[in-house]
Amino acid sequence: MPATRTYANDDIIVYWYPELCIHVRHCANILPEVFRPDKRPWVNLEGGTAREIVLTIDRCPSGALRYTLPEGSSVHPVAADGPGRQREAEGTEGQAAVPASSPSGTAAPVKMTVMPNGPLLTEGPVEVSVTDGRVIARAGRLSLCRCGLSANKPFCDGAHKREGWKADRE
């Protein structure tokens, strides 16, 4: 899953994986001068500080936005080690991997949240594979389709909202 868009300056590199994006505009609501869905380019790194961008990307519910720090960045590496950090690929070309353990060395739990009338949000080291064993995604956060309407299964593409899908129960 190679990033289709990469945005960079001296302090941060931002990767956008549109096939994972659920288009809820979470990033634009938090940092509208940086994340501007109605403008091109839609990511304007000059609209905020690298630290603000890191904090916003760490809150991305789908994992579609990720970041790394270039050498010489003004952001301290410890401050940029959240769930939005792009990890080195592990065994799958172009895949963003996540650590297998937490900073304390213990197994990192995966948290899944059922969003009301929306997707399953995962947080933690997640790997999605298909029946032939191919890994199609590795990430610290993913948004998985629950309604069955996504054109990008198993990932949510926001179809539940467009189609007015309601869960039978939460």
HELIX and SHEET records of a PDB file:
HELIX    1   1 PRO A   18  LEU A   20  5                                   3    
HELIX    2   2 HIS A   26  ILE A   30  1                                   5    
HELIX    3   3 LEU A   45  GLY A   47  5                                   3    
HELIX    4   4 ALA A   50  ILE A   57  1                                   8    
HELIX    5   5 PRO A   77  ALA A   80  5                                   4    
HELIX    6   6 ALA A  159  GLU A  163  1                                   5    
SHEET    1   A 3 ARG A   5  ALA A   8  0                                        
SHEET    2   A 3 ILE A  13  TRP A  16 -1                                        
SHEET    3   A 3 LEU A  65  THR A  68 -1                                        
SHEET    1   B 3 LYS A 111  VAL A 114  0                                        
SHEET    2   B 3 LEU A 120  SER A 129 -1                                        
SHEET    3   B 3 VAL A 135  LEU A 144 -1                                        
END                                                                             
